[in-house]
Amino acid sequence: MNKLIPIIISGIVVALIVGVVFPSYYAQVVEIQELRDKNIAMKKADRSILSLEYASPILGSAEAQVSIVEFGDYQCEMCHSWFHNTRGTIIDNYVDTGKVNIVFVDLAFLGSDSPIAAQATHCADDQGKFWEYHSILYYKQEGIDNGWASKNMLKEYANELKLDFDQFAICIDSAKYAKNVQDSYNDAVKMKVSSTPTFYLFDHENGMVEKISGAQPLSVFVKTINSML
């Protein structure tokens, strides 16, 4: 399923959204709406054009004023830290209140299991469970290429989430989303994103963007978000 987030200098925001509501891992209920053909304005000084064709569904309201675009790897220790120490508060205070939404972009390069873990999230998305699977990977993470993100373990996580196992297994075994994950990596390279996590915060009303590198403290994100609202 293609998901397109072209980021342009001075554009008109055009969105075709399909909304899906489902409970996240550990019973957290959030609104998920798929992002299609959504233009996100950047600073006029930035002349680059970036197409993020295989990003995640939106976490939160597609009408939120601020979008957080995270470039991450499921084997990234600092991504794990941000997920557990910062993300939850942002969801409680900004996503659930409709002010902010979150989009995840695969930058899967830290180990040989990184691309297959990323592919697994898109296989889960085929069954409407992207964010649940995204979450379970960060709960299960145990380092780089030590077995926790092997193909067999990824299938076990699908079982835990009660996905259609055969459909998921066929998706993983056929490498259905291998090209998508590689193309996502290539898009990140074009944007000169070379480390995870890297965040871009977009203010859709004022056409501004701020970059945050690394798993910075919650206070850094709060200050940046509040400056945009």
Z-matrix of the N, CA and C atoms (Angstrom, degrees):
N
C 1 1.467
C 2 1.518 1 108.22
N 3 1.304 2 117.88 1 117.65
C 4 1.450 3 120.91 2 -178.19
C 5 1.514 4 110.85 3 -77.24
N 6 1.327 5 115.29 4 139.71
C 7 1.453 6 121.22 5 175.73
C 8 1.508 7 106.61 6 -131.58
N 9 1.306 8 118.76 7 120.52
C 10 1.454 9 121.62 8 -170.76
C 11 1.507 10 111.14 9 -113.18
N 12 1.345 11 116.07 10 126.24
C 13 1.454 12 120.01 11 174.21
C 14 1.514 13 107.89 12 -127.35
N 15 1.346 14 120.45 13 79.55
C 16 1.450 15 119.36 14 175.80
C 17 1.513 16 109.36 15 -73.39
N 18 1.329 17 117.78 16 129.13
C 19 1.453 18 122.01 17 178.48
C 20 1.517 19 107.09 18 -104.11
N 21 1.349 20 119.50 19 117.80
C 22 1.450 21 121.92 20 -174.47
C 23 1.508 22 110.15 21 -125.80
N 24 1.347 23 115.75 22 166.46
C 25 1.451 24 122.08 23 -173.52
C 26 1.513 25 111.43 24 -70.52
N 27 1.299 26 117.23 25 -60.18
C 28 1.458 27 120.03 26 -179.10
C 29 1.505 28 107.24 27 -133.39
N 30 1.257 29 117.75 28 94.06
C 31 1.449 30 121.37 29 -174.28
C 32 1.494 31 111.64 30 -130.09
N 33 1.314 32 115.03 31 170.36
C 34 1.457 33 121.64 32 175.02
C 35 1.504 34 107.22 33 -99.82
N 36 1.322 35 116.84 34 131.45
C 37 1.455 36 120.50 35 -178.18
C 38 1.517 37 108.82 36 -73.56
N 39 1.353 38 114.77 37 117.07
C 40 1.463 39 119.75 38 179.36
C 41 1.508 40 107.34 39 -123.22
N 42 1.302 41 118.51 40 117.63
C 43 1.459 42 120.18 41 -175.21
C 44 1.507 43 111.73 42 -128.18
N 45 1.331 44 114.89 43 136.06
C 46 1.462 45 121.12 44 169.43
C 47 1.510 46 105.59 45 -118.93
N 48 1.313 47 116.67 46 110.93
C 49 1.456 48 120.86 47 -169.71
C 50 1.512 49 111.21 48 -117.21
N 51 1.326 50 115.00 49 136.68
C 52 1.455 51 120.41 50 171.81
C 53 1.510 52 106.80 51 -109.50
N 54 1.329 53 119.43 52 121.20
C 55 1.459 54 122.46 53 -174.53
C 56 1.509 55 111.87 54 -95.01
N 57 1.320 56 114.51 55 136.43
C 58 1.454 57 120.78 56 176.04
C 59 1.513 58 107.90 57 -137.54
N 60 1.321 59 118.52 58 133.63
C 61 1.454 60 121.47 59 178.37
C 62 1.513 61 108.31 60 -114.73
N 63 1.347 62 117.44 61 127.45
C 64 1.446 63 119.20 62 178.48
C 65 1.512 64 109.82 63 -152.52
N 66 1.345 65 118.90 64 159.84
C 67 1.456 66 121.74 65 179.78
C 68 1.506 67 110.44 66 -77.52
N 69 1.330 68 118.07 67 137.43
C 70 1.450 69 121.44 68 177.83
C 71 1.509 70 109.29 69 -84.14
N 72 1.329 71 114.83 70 174.10
C 73 1.459 72 120.53 71 179.16
C 74 1.520 73 108.73 72 -58.17
N 75 1.322 74 116.65 73 142.20
C 76 1.450 75 124.33 74 -173.62
C 77 1.525 76 111.72 75 63.07
N 78 1.315 77 116.88 76 35.18
C 79 1.469 78 124.94 77 168.78
C 80 1.514 79 114.63 78 65.11
N 81 1.318 80 118.68 79 19.54
C 82 1.463 81 120.32 80 176.63
C 83 1.518 82 108.46 81 -82.32
N 84 1.324 83 117.17 82 123.81
C 85 1.457 84 120.84 83 -175.76
C 86 1.519 85 109.37 84 -97.57
N 87 1.314 86 116.25 85 123.80
C 88 1.457 87 121.10 86 178.15
C 89 1.513 88 108.94 87 -136.54
N 90 1.304 89 115.62 88 159.97
C 91 1.456 90 120.70 89 178.68
C 92 1.519 91 108.99 90 -93.58
N 93 1.328 92 115.99 91 126.44
C 94 1.455 93 121.45 92 179.69
C 95 1.524 94 108.77 93 -112.91
N 96 1.294 95 116.41 94 125.87
C 97 1.457 96 120.35 95 176.08
C 98 1.516 97 108.43 96 -130.59
N 99 1.305 98 116.51 97 127.51
C 100 1.450 99 120.31 98 -177.78
C 101 1.520 100 110.17 99 -71.88
N 102 1.334 101 114.08 100 139.49
C 103 1.457 102 120.99 101 -177.50
C 104 1.519 103 109.74 102 -98.59
N 105 1.337 104 116.58 103 123.90
C 106 1.458 105 120.71 104 178.93
C 107 1.522 106 109.18 105 -134.35
N 108 1.308 107 115.61 106 133.65
C 109 1.457 108 122.06 107 175.70
C 110 1.517 109 112.25 108 49.31
N 111 1.344 110 116.00 109 44.50
C 112 1.464 111 119.92 110 -178.40
C 113 1.518 112 109.14 111 -101.69
N 114 1.315 113 117.22 112 121.54
C 115 1.454 114 121.87 113 178.83
C 116 1.515 115 109.63 114 -92.22
N 117 1.332 116 116.01 115 132.68
C 118 1.456 117 121.35 116 179.10
C 119 1.525 118 108.13 117 -117.38
N 120 1.333 119 116.65 118 118.86
C 121 1.463 120 120.75 119 -175.58
C 122 1.515 121 111.15 120 -74.64
N 123 1.329 122 116.13 121 138.02
C 124 1.451 123 122.01 122 175.68
C 125 1.526 124 109.07 123 -109.24
N 126 1.324 125 116.35 124 174.51
C 127 1.455 126 120.47 125 176.74
C 128 1.524 127 109.79 126 -57.38
N 129 1.320 128 116.33 127 141.84
C 130 1.458 129 120.19 128 -178.72
C 131 1.522 130 111.53 129 -61.94
N 132 1.323 131 116.42 130 -25.37
C 133 1.459 132 119.59 131 -179.45
C 134 1.522 133 112.04 132 -70.89
N 135 1.327 134 116.37 133 -19.72
C 136 1.460 135 120.49 134 -178.61
C 137 1.518 136 108.89 135 -90.80
N 138 1.320 137 116.92 136 112.25
C 139 1.459 138 121.42 137 -175.22
C 140 1.526 139 112.65 138 -92.46
N 141 1.320 140 118.35 139 4.70
C 142 1.461 141 120.31 140 -177.34
C 143 1.517 142 111.17 141 -80.02
N 144 1.329 143 115.46 142 153.77
C 145 1.455 144 122.03 143 175.34
C 146 1.519 145 107.19 144 -124.01
N 147 1.313 146 116.46 145 126.53
C 148 1.456 147 120.68 146 -177.25
C 149 1.516 148 109.95 147 -125.67
N 150 1.317 149 116.45 148 131.18
C 151 1.460 150 121.48 149 175.76
C 152 1.516 151 108.73 150 -110.49
N 153 1.332 152 116.81 151 117.72
C 154 1.459 153 122.39 152 177.69
C 155 1.521 154 107.43 153 -107.13
N 156 1.306 155 115.61 154 88.25
C 157 1.457 156 119.87 155 -166.93
C 158 1.519 157 113.57 156 -80.12
N 159 1.327 158 117.33 157 -21.68
C 160 1.460 159 118.55 158 -172.26
C 161 1.520 160 112.14 159 -123.39
N 162 1.309 161 116.85 160 38.48
C 163 1.458 162 120.89 161 177.58
C 164 1.519 163 110.47 162 -73.18
N 165 1.320 164 114.85 163 172.19
C 166 1.463 165 121.44 164 -179.38
C 167 1.522 166 111.04 165 -72.41
N 168 1.340 167 116.46 166 171.27
C 169 1.464 168 119.00 167 164.50
C 170 1.528 169 109.04 168 -63.69
N 171 1.307 170 116.50 169 161.29
C 172 1.462 171 120.94 170 175.22
C 173 1.522 172 109.58 171 -71.46
N 174 1.321 173 115.66 172 136.85
C 175 1.461 174 121.62 173 169.57
C 176 1.523 175 106.78 174 -100.34
N 177 1.319 176 116.89 175 109.20
C 178 1.452 177 120.82 176 -176.55
C 179 1.515 178 111.54 177 112.08
N 180 1.310 179 115.90 178 -164.93
C 181 1.462 180 121.62 179 -177.20
C 182 1.522 181 111.29 180 -82.06
N 183 1.320 182 116.00 181 132.87
C 184 1.461 183 120.44 182 176.43
C 185 1.522 184 111.39 183 -67.61
N 186 1.332 185 117.17 184 -14.87
C 187 1.460 186 121.30 185 -179.76
C 188 1.526 187 112.45 186 -93.17
N 189 1.319 188 117.98 187 4.83
C 190 1.464 189 120.92 188 -179.24
C 191 1.526 190 110.71 189 -60.54
N 192 1.318 191 115.95 190 146.97
C 193 1.463 192 120.30 191 -179.05
C 194 1.523 193 111.79 192 -70.11
N 195 1.328 194 116.51 193 -34.25
C 196 1.464 195 121.10 194 -174.94
C 197 1.524 196 110.08 195 -117.76
N 198 1.328 197 116.01 196 135.91
C 199 1.460 198 121.83 197 173.35
C 200 1.521 199 109.38 198 -114.44
N 201 1.327 200 115.74 199 135.34
C 202 1.463 201 121.55 200 171.85
C 203 1.520 202 107.19 201 -105.70
N 204 1.321 203 116.61 202 116.44
C 205 1.460 204 121.91 203 177.23
C 206 1.524 205 107.50 204 -103.99
N 207 1.325 206 115.70 205 115.06
C 208 1.464 207 121.09 206 -178.61
C 209 1.521 208 110.29 207 -104.30
N 210 1.320 209 116.47 208 127.94
C 211 1.455 210 122.57 209 169.95
C 212 1.523 211 106.98 210 -96.31
N 213 1.338 212 116.95 211 118.81
C 214 1.451 213 118.52 212 -174.07
C 215 1.513 214 114.22 213 -145.35
N 216 1.324 215 114.18 214 166.57
C 217 1.465 216 124.17 215 177.28
C 218 1.524 217 106.11 216 -128.80
N 219 1.318 218 117.55 217 133.77
C 220 1.461 219 120.18 218 -175.87
C 221 1.526 220 113.24 219 -70.26
N 222 1.334 221 117.97 220 -10.89
C 223 1.461 222 121.12 221 174.87
C 224 1.529 223 112.05 222 -101.62
N 225 1.314 224 116.55 223 7.25
C 226 1.467 225 122.43 224 -177.40
C 227 1.530 226 110.40 225 -80.38
N 228 1.327 227 116.20 226 121.67
C 229 1.466 228 121.19 227 -178.36
C 230 1.523 229 111.87 228 -63.75
N 231 1.331 230 117.15 229 -39.95
C 232 1.460 231 119.94 230 -178.29
C 233 1.533 232 111.44 231 -74.75
N 234 1.333 233 116.90 232 -29.08
C 235 1.471 234 119.63 233 172.56
C 236 1.525 235 109.46 234 -64.27
N 237 1.320 236 115.25 235 -41.15
C 238 1.470 237 121.95 236 176.61
C 239 1.526 238 109.89 237 -60.01
N 240 1.321 239 116.42 238 -43.63
C 241 1.462 240 120.97 239 179.74
C 242 1.527 241 111.02 240 -62.68
N 243 1.336 242 116.79 241 -45.13
C 244 1.466 243 120.14 242 -179.91
C 245 1.525 244 110.76 243 -64.18
N 246 1.318 245 116.18 244 -40.49
C 247 1.461 246 120.72 245 179.65
C 248 1.526 247 110.73 246 -58.94
N 249 1.321 248 117.09 247 -44.27
C 250 1.459 249 120.98 248 -174.08
C 251 1.530 250 113.67 249 -85.76
N 252 1.321 251 117.73 250 -26.41
C 253 1.466 252 119.65 251 -172.65
C 254 1.525 253 114.97 252 -105.98
N 255 1.324 254 117.72 253 -20.95
C 256 1.469 255 120.28 254 -171.69
C 257 1.522 256 112.97 255 -126.45
N 258 1.296 257 116.81 256 -43.13
C 259 1.464 258 122.04 257 -172.27
C 260 1.524 259 112.73 258 -56.95
N 261 1.316 260 117.55 259 -43.00
C 262 1.459 261 120.47 260 -176.11
C 263 1.516 262 112.98 261 -60.41
N 264 1.330 263 116.58 262 -41.62
C 265 1.462 264 120.27 263 179.49
C 266 1.521 265 110.94 264 -67.88
N 267 1.332 266 116.67 265 -38.34
C 268 1.467 267 119.83 266 177.02
C 269 1.525 268 110.20 267 -63.04
N 270 1.323 269 116.61 268 -41.29
C 271 1.469 270 119.90 269 178.13
C 272 1.527 271 110.43 270 -62.92
N 273 1.331 272 116.68 271 -46.77
C 274 1.467 273 120.17 272 -178.33
C 275 1.524 274 112.21 273 -61.89
N 276 1.335 275 116.58 274 -44.77
C 277 1.466 276 120.84 275 -170.68
C 278 1.526 277 114.35 276 -91.05
N 279 1.328 278 117.03 277 -24.36
C 280 1.461 279 118.75 278 -173.41
C 281 1.531 280 114.05 279 -125.67
N 282 1.324 281 117.59 280 -41.16
C 283 1.466 282 119.60 281 -178.08
C 284 1.524 283 110.52 282 -74.28
N 285 1.327 284 116.51 283 -49.97
C 286 1.465 285 120.04 284 -178.34
C 287 1.526 286 112.67 285 -66.76
N 288 1.331 287 117.04 286 -18.56
C 289 1.466 288 120.85 287 177.99
C 290 1.524 289 112.23 288 -93.92
N 291 1.339 290 117.13 289 1.85
C 292 1.457 291 121.12 290 174.69
C 293 1.512 292 115.61 291 83.75
N 294 1.331 293 117.82 292 6.93
C 295 1.463 294 120.53 293 -176.63
C 296 1.529 295 112.95 294 -87.39
N 297 1.328 296 116.42 295 -29.66
C 298 1.466 297 122.18 296 -172.93
C 299 1.524 298 108.81 297 -135.18
N 300 1.321 299 116.47 298 146.10
C 301 1.454 300 120.02 299 167.01
C 302 1.524 301 109.20 300 -125.47
N 303 1.320 302 115.47 301 164.37
C 304 1.465 303 121.62 302 -176.24
C 305 1.520 304 109.56 303 -125.63
N 306 1.324 305 115.53 304 138.30
C 307 1.460 306 122.55 305 175.46
C 308 1.524 307 107.20 306 -129.44
N 309 1.329 308 116.47 307 137.04
C 310 1.465 309 121.41 308 -179.74
C 311 1.519 310 109.76 309 -109.79
N 312 1.328 311 115.81 310 134.71
C 313 1.460 312 122.26 311 178.99
C 314 1.526 313 108.57 312 -121.42
N 315 1.318 314 116.69 313 128.21
C 316 1.463 315 120.91 314 -179.01
C 317 1.527 316 111.25 315 -69.87
N 318 1.324 317 115.29 316 125.79
C 319 1.459 318 122.27 317 167.66
C 320 1.526 319 104.98 318 -127.66
N 321 1.325 320 114.65 319 73.42
C 322 1.464 321 122.54 320 -168.34
C 323 1.521 322 110.25 321 -93.37
N 324 1.336 323 116.12 322 98.68
C 325 1.459 324 118.93 323 -174.43
C 326 1.525 325 114.09 324 -145.29
N 327 1.319 326 118.44 325 -3.90
C 328 1.462 327 119.96 326 -171.31
C 329 1.524 328 113.82 327 -75.44
N 330 1.324 329 117.55 328 -24.01
C 331 1.456 330 120.38 329 -179.67
C 332 1.513 331 110.50 330 -163.09
N 333 1.320 332 115.94 331 173.98
C 334 1.464 333 119.69 332 -176.82
C 335 1.521 334 112.54 333 -67.68
N 336 1.340 335 117.45 334 -24.08
C 337 1.461 336 120.17 335 178.41
C 338 1.529 337 112.85 336 -84.37
N 339 1.323 338 117.21 337 -11.10
C 340 1.467 339 119.84 338 -177.13
C 341 1.528 340 112.98 339 -62.51
N 342 1.339 341 119.26 340 -48.70
C 343 1.469 342 118.62 341 -179.70
C 344 1.522 343 113.40 342 -63.40
N 345 1.337 344 117.91 343 -38.41
C 346 1.464 345 119.51 344 -178.50
C 347 1.525 346 110.61 345 -69.62
N 348 1.341 347 117.28 346 -34.22
C 349 1.466 348 119.89 347 175.76
C 350 1.523 349 110.25 348 -64.30
N 351 1.332 350 115.98 349 -41.67
C 352 1.465 351 119.89 350 177.70
C 353 1.525 352 110.60 351 -63.75
N 354 1.328 353 116.47 352 -42.76
C 355 1.464 354 119.93 353 178.04
C 356 1.527 355 111.06 354 -59.16
N 357 1.330 356 115.87 355 -37.64
C 358 1.464 357 120.25 356 -177.81
C 359 1.525 358 111.61 357 -61.48
N 360 1.335 359 117.36 358 -35.74
C 361 1.468 360 119.12 359 179.68
C 362 1.522 361 111.04 360 -65.11
N 363 1.320 362 116.49 361 -35.00
C 364 1.464 363 119.85 362 179.27
C 365 1.529 364 110.93 363 -75.06
N 366 1.333 365 116.25 364 -32.03
C 367 1.467 366 119.15 365 172.71
C 368 1.529 367 109.97 366 -64.04
N 369 1.328 368 116.21 367 -39.60
C 370 1.466 369 120.10 368 176.10
C 371 1.527 370 110.62 369 -65.90
N 372 1.322 371 116.21 370 -34.93
C 373 1.462 372 120.44 371 178.91
C 374 1.523 373 111.41 372 -63.59
N 375 1.335 374 117.23 373 -29.40
C 376 1.464 375 120.39 374 175.26
C 377 1.527 376 111.14 375 -57.88
N 378 1.332 377 115.76 376 -24.73
C 379 1.462 378 121.02 377 179.56
C 380 1.535 379 111.60 378 -109.17
N 381 1.338 380 115.90 379 18.42
C 382 1.456 381 120.56 380 176.29
C 383 1.507 382 114.68 381 73.08
N 384 1.345 383 117.65 382 25.43
C 385 1.458 384 120.58 383 -174.25
C 386 1.529 385 112.67 384 -127.18
N 387 1.316 386 116.80 385 34.58
C 388 1.475 387 118.20 386 -178.07
C 389 1.519 388 111.92 387 -57.66
N 390 1.331 389 116.66 388 -54.30
C 391 1.465 390 119.06 389 -171.39
C 392 1.523 391 112.19 390 -70.87
N 393 1.326 392 117.36 391 -30.93
C 394 1.465 393 118.63 392 174.50
C 395 1.525 394 110.59 393 -63.92
N 396 1.331 395 115.46 394 -42.47
C 397 1.464 396 119.30 395 -178.87
C 398 1.531 397 110.14 396 -71.09
N 399 1.300 398 116.62 397 -40.45
C 400 1.471 399 122.04 398 174.11
C 401 1.526 400 109.90 399 -52.31
N 402 1.322 401 116.03 400 -47.39
C 403 1.461 402 120.69 401 -178.23
C 404 1.522 403 112.13 402 -66.14
N 405 1.323 404 116.40 403 -43.96
C 406 1.461 405 118.31 404 -176.29
C 407 1.526 406 111.03 405 -64.17
N 408 1.329 407 117.78 406 -31.48
C 409 1.464 408 119.87 407 177.72
C 410 1.525 409 111.24 408 -64.71
N 411 1.334 410 116.79 409 -38.76
C 412 1.461 411 118.36 410 179.29
C 413 1.527 412 112.58 411 -77.72
N 414 1.320 413 117.38 412 -18.40
C 415 1.463 414 119.59 413 171.29
C 416 1.528 415 111.31 414 -79.91
N 417 1.309 416 116.93 415 -27.89
C 418 1.464 417 121.15 416 -176.95
C 419 1.527 418 113.29 417 -93.26
N 420 1.314 419 117.66 418 -12.24
C 421 1.465 420 120.65 419 -171.99
C 422 1.526 421 112.51 420 -55.36
N 423 1.340 422 115.15 421 134.45
C 424 1.466 423 120.95 422 -179.55
C 425 1.523 424 111.92 423 -139.18
N 426 1.310 425 117.98 424 31.11
C 427 1.454 426 119.60 425 178.60
C 428 1.517 427 111.92 426 114.44
N 429 1.328 428 115.27 427 -160.06
C 430 1.464 429 121.55 428 -174.48
C 431 1.525 430 110.39 429 -113.37
N 432 1.313 431 115.45 430 122.56
C 433 1.469 432 123.36 431 172.50
C 434 1.528 433 113.68 432 54.04
N 435 1.329 434 116.16 433 40.22
C 436 1.469 435 118.66 434 177.10
C 437 1.524 436 112.41 435 -112.49
N 438 1.331 437 116.26 436 17.35
C 439 1.456 438 119.89 437 171.76
C 440 1.510 439 116.30 438 108.87
N 441 1.323 440 118.02 439 -22.87
C 442 1.462 441 119.34 440 -175.41
C 443 1.532 442 111.86 441 -66.48
N 444 1.343 443 117.41 442 -25.54
C 445 1.469 444 121.23 443 179.98
C 446 1.524 445 111.54 444 -112.16
N 447 1.322 446 116.32 445 27.29
C 448 1.462 447 119.60 446 174.89
C 449 1.526 448 109.34 447 -69.17
N 450 1.303 449 115.90 448 164.48
C 451 1.463 450 119.73 449 -178.52
C 452 1.529 451 111.13 450 -59.38
N 453 1.327 452 116.57 451 -40.51
C 454 1.468 453 119.47 452 -179.79
C 455 1.525 454 111.81 453 -65.26
N 456 1.329 455 116.69 454 -40.60
C 457 1.461 456 119.65 455 179.52
C 458 1.530 457 110.96 456 -68.85
N 459 1.312 458 116.66 457 -37.18
C 460 1.465 459 119.80 458 177.91
C 461 1.528 460 110.75 459 -61.10
N 462 1.315 461 116.05 460 -35.38
C 463 1.465 462 120.17 461 176.54
C 464 1.528 463 110.76 462 -68.98
N 465 1.329 464 116.38 463 -35.35
C 466 1.467 465 119.60 464 177.44
C 467 1.525 466 110.88 465 -63.71
N 468 1.328 467 116.66 466 -39.39
C 469 1.464 468 119.62 467 178.83
C 470 1.529 469 110.48 468 -64.67
N 471 1.324 470 116.19 469 -35.30
C 472 1.466 471 119.50 470 176.21
C 473 1.526 472 110.20 471 -61.77
N 474 1.326 473 116.18 472 -38.34
C 475 1.465 474 120.43 473 176.08
C 476 1.524 475 111.06 474 -62.89
N 477 1.332 476 116.27 475 -42.81
C 478 1.464 477 120.20 476 -179.85
C 479 1.523 478 111.64 477 -60.06
N 480 1.322 479 116.04 478 -34.01
C 481 1.463 480 120.58 479 -179.84
C 482 1.522 481 112.36 480 -89.07
N 483 1.341 482 115.27 481 4.10
C 484 1.468 483 121.57 482 177.59
C 485 1.531 484 112.30 483 59.42
N 486 1.333 485 115.25 484 38.42
C 487 1.457 486 119.75 485 172.98
C 488 1.527 487 109.08 486 -76.39
N 489 1.314 488 115.95 487 162.29
C 490 1.460 489 120.32 488 171.78
C 491 1.525 490 106.62 489 -66.17
N 492 1.337 491 116.12 490 107.44
C 493 1.463 492 120.08 491 -170.57
C 494 1.522 493 111.99 492 -63.90
N 495 1.311 494 117.51 493 -44.62
C 496 1.463 495 120.18 494 -177.57
C 497 1.522 496 111.14 495 -62.16
N 498 1.317 497 116.64 496 -43.51
C 499 1.466 498 120.21 497 179.05
C 500 1.520 499 110.60 498 -62.48
N 501 1.331 500 116.05 499 -43.48
C 502 1.460 501 120.30 500 -179.80
C 503 1.530 502 110.61 501 -65.12
N 504 1.328 503 116.75 502 -44.59
C 505 1.465 504 120.94 503 -177.97
C 506 1.525 505 111.47 504 -62.45
N 507 1.319 506 116.38 505 -41.74
C 508 1.466 507 119.92 506 178.11
C 509 1.523 508 110.06 507 -62.40
N 510 1.312 509 115.98 508 -41.62
C 511 1.466 510 121.04 509 179.65
C 512 1.523 511 110.88 510 -61.08
N 513 1.330 512 116.63 511 -47.65
C 514 1.466 513 120.92 512 -179.20
C 515 1.529 514 111.11 513 -67.13
N 516 1.318 515 116.58 514 -48.20
C 517 1.469 516 120.70 515 -175.16
C 518 1.521 517 112.67 516 -66.01
N 519 1.320 518 116.75 517 -28.07
C 520 1.467 519 120.49 518 -179.76
C 521 1.526 520 112.58 519 -88.03
N 522 1.344 521 116.27 520 -2.76
C 523 1.477 522 120.89 521 -177.32
C 524 1.524 523 110.86 522 54.36
N 525 1.319 524 115.36 523 42.30
C 526 1.464 525 121.72 524 -176.16
C 527 1.523 526 112.38 525 -53.88
N 528 1.329 527 116.84 526 -37.88
C 529 1.461 528 119.98 527 -174.54
C 530 1.530 529 113.18 528 -108.52
N 531 1.324 530 117.44 529 16.93
C 532 1.467 531 120.40 530 -179.30
C 533 1.527 532 111.54 531 -60.39
N 534 1.322 533 117.00 532 -45.11
C 535 1.460 534 120.08 533 -179.65
C 536 1.525 535 110.93 534 -66.39
N 537 1.321 536 116.84 535 -38.39
C 538 1.460 537 120.16 536 178.99
C 539 1.522 538 110.94 537 -59.85
N 540 1.334 539 115.98 538 -45.51
C 541 1.465 540 120.40 539 -178.87
C 542 1.524 541 110.48 540 -65.85
N 543 1.325 542 117.19 541 -39.78
C 544 1.460 543 120.26 542 177.44
C 545 1.525 544 110.83 543 -65.69
N 546 1.325 545 117.02 544 -41.83
C 547 1.461 546 120.41 545 178.75
C 548 1.528 547 111.01 546 -64.55
N 549 1.324 548 116.53 547 -36.25
C 550 1.460 549 120.57 548 176.73
C 551 1.529 550 110.19 549 -62.59
N 552 1.316 551 115.98 550 -42.37
C 553 1.468 552 120.86 551 175.83
C 554 1.528 553 110.53 552 -60.34
N 555 1.322 554 116.37 553 -44.89
C 556 1.465 555 120.42 554 -179.66
C 557 1.529 556 111.37 555 -62.03
N 558 1.341 557 116.61 556 -39.23
C 559 1.462 558 120.39 557 177.52
C 560 1.530 559 110.64 558 -61.80
N 561 1.330 560 115.83 559 -41.65
C 562 1.463 561 119.81 560 179.79
C 563 1.523 562 110.85 561 -63.87
N 564 1.319 563 116.21 562 -40.27
C 565 1.467 564 120.35 563 178.45
C 566 1.525 565 110.49 564 -62.12
N 567 1.336 566 116.68 565 -39.78
C 568 1.464 567 120.40 566 178.15
C 569 1.524 568 111.13 567 -60.77
N 570 1.324 569 115.73 568 -32.03
C 571 1.461 570 120.40 569 179.83
C 572 1.527 571 111.65 570 -86.19
N 573 1.342 572 115.68 571 1.27
C 574 1.458 573 123.12 572 179.97
C 575 1.526 574 111.35 573 64.79
N 576 1.327 575 115.24 574 33.95
C 577 1.461 576 120.50 575 171.80
C 578 1.522 577 106.84 576 -91.62
N 579 1.321 578 116.98 577 118.51
C 580 1.462 579 120.31 578 -172.56
C 581 1.518 580 113.46 579 -124.97
N 582 1.328 581 118.12 580 2.75
C 583 1.460 582 120.10 581 -179.10
C 584 1.520 583 109.82 582 -143.17
N 585 1.324 584 114.81 583 159.08
C 586 1.462 585 120.38 584 179.38
C 587 1.524 586 109.74 585 -125.09
N 588 1.332 587 117.37 586 143.81
C 589 1.465 588 124.33 587 -6.71
C 590 1.524 589 111.30 588 -82.49
N 591 1.305 590 115.99 589 148.26
C 592 1.461 591 123.02 590 170.03
C 593 1.519 592 106.98 591 -124.52
N 594 1.327 593 116.20 592 135.99
C 595 1.461 594 121.42 593 -176.18
C 596 1.524 595 110.16 594 -122.08
N 597 1.332 596 115.38 595 140.13
C 598 1.457 597 121.80 596 168.21
C 599 1.520 598 107.11 597 -119.25
N 600 1.320 599 116.18 598 126.65
C 601 1.459 600 121.96 599 178.39
C 602 1.520 601 108.02 600 -107.46
N 603 1.327 602 115.89 601 122.10
C 604 1.458 603 122.33 602 -175.94
C 605 1.522 604 110.74 603 -111.61
N 606 1.317 605 115.64 604 127.70
C 607 1.464 606 122.62 605 174.45
C 608 1.522 607 106.91 606 -98.58
N 609 1.335 608 116.76 607 105.17
C 610 1.457 609 120.62 608 -173.57
C 611 1.524 610 112.85 609 -70.60
N 612 1.315 611 117.70 610 -27.18
C 613 1.468 612 120.03 611 -178.13
C 614 1.518 613 111.96 612 -76.51
N 615 1.328 614 116.67 613 -37.07
C 616 1.462 615 120.30 614 -174.63
C 617 1.524 616 113.57 615 -108.06
N 618 1.340 617 116.67 616 -1.03
C 619 1.453 618 120.26 617 176.00
C 620 1.509 619 114.53 618 66.74
N 621 1.334 620 116.89 619 33.54
C 622 1.458 621 120.82 620 -178.54
C 623 1.523 622 110.41 621 -111.32
N 624 1.329 623 114.91 622 156.05
C 625 1.459 624 120.62 623 178.24
C 626 1.522 625 109.34 624 -139.13
N 627 1.318 626 115.92 625 141.23
C 628 1.459 627 121.55 626 175.34
C 629 1.523 628 108.50 627 -128.81
N 630 1.318 629 116.01 628 139.68
C 631 1.458 630 121.78 629 178.39
C 632 1.522 631 109.74 630 -104.17
N 633 1.330 632 116.23 631 133.90
C 634 1.462 633 121.86 632 174.37
C 635 1.523 634 107.33 633 -123.76
N 636 1.307 635 116.59 634 120.74
C 637 1.463 636 121.52 635 -178.86
C 638 1.520 637 110.19 636 -99.91
N 639 1.318 638 115.92 637 129.37
C 640 1.451 639 120.77 638 176.43
C 641 1.516 640 113.34 639 85.89
N 642 1.334 641 114.85 640 172.94
C 643 1.469 642 121.48 641 -179.15
C 644 1.522 643 109.33 642 -82.46
N 645 1.314 644 115.72 643 69.96
C 646 1.457 645 121.26 644 -179.02
C 647 1.531 646 110.31 645 -66.38
N 648 1.330 647 117.31 646 158.96
C 649 1.471 648 120.11 647 -179.76
C 650 1.527 649 111.78 648 -60.39
N 651 1.307 650 115.02 649 158.16
C 652 1.462 651 121.15 650 178.37
C 653 1.519 652 111.45 651 -52.63
N 654 1.323 653 117.12 652 -37.89
C 655 1.466 654 120.96 653 -176.94
C 656 1.523 655 112.33 654 -59.16
N 657 1.329 656 117.44 655 -32.65
C 658 1.467 657 121.19 656 179.23
C 659 1.523 658 109.98 657 -66.94
N 660 1.326 659 116.36 658 -43.10
C 661 1.461 660 120.30 659 179.29
C 662 1.525 661 111.14 660 -68.78
N 663 1.323 662 116.68 661 -41.78
C 664 1.466 663 120.55 662 179.95
C 665 1.527 664 110.35 663 -61.52
N 666 1.318 665 116.67 664 -44.91
C 667 1.465 666 120.39 665 179.90
C 668 1.522 667 111.16 666 -61.86
N 669 1.333 668 116.87 667 -43.03
C 670 1.463 669 120.85 668 -178.76
C 671 1.524 670 111.00 669 -67.84
N 672 1.324 671 116.42 670 -45.60
C 673 1.471 672 120.05 671 179.79
C 674 1.520 673 110.66 672 -62.32
N 675 1.326 674 116.87 673 -47.05
C 676 1.468 675 120.33 674 -177.73
C 677 1.522 676 112.12 675 -63.41
N 678 1.333 677 116.78 676 -30.33
C 679 1.466 678 119.69 677 178.74
C 680 1.524 679 111.63 678 -69.80
N 681 1.335 680 116.37 679 -18.55
C 682 1.464 681 120.96 680 -179.06
C 683 1.523 682 112.74 681 -95.35
N 684 1.318 683 116.65 682 -23.59
C 685 1.468 684 120.21 683 -175.47
C 686 1.531 685 111.87 684 -85.96
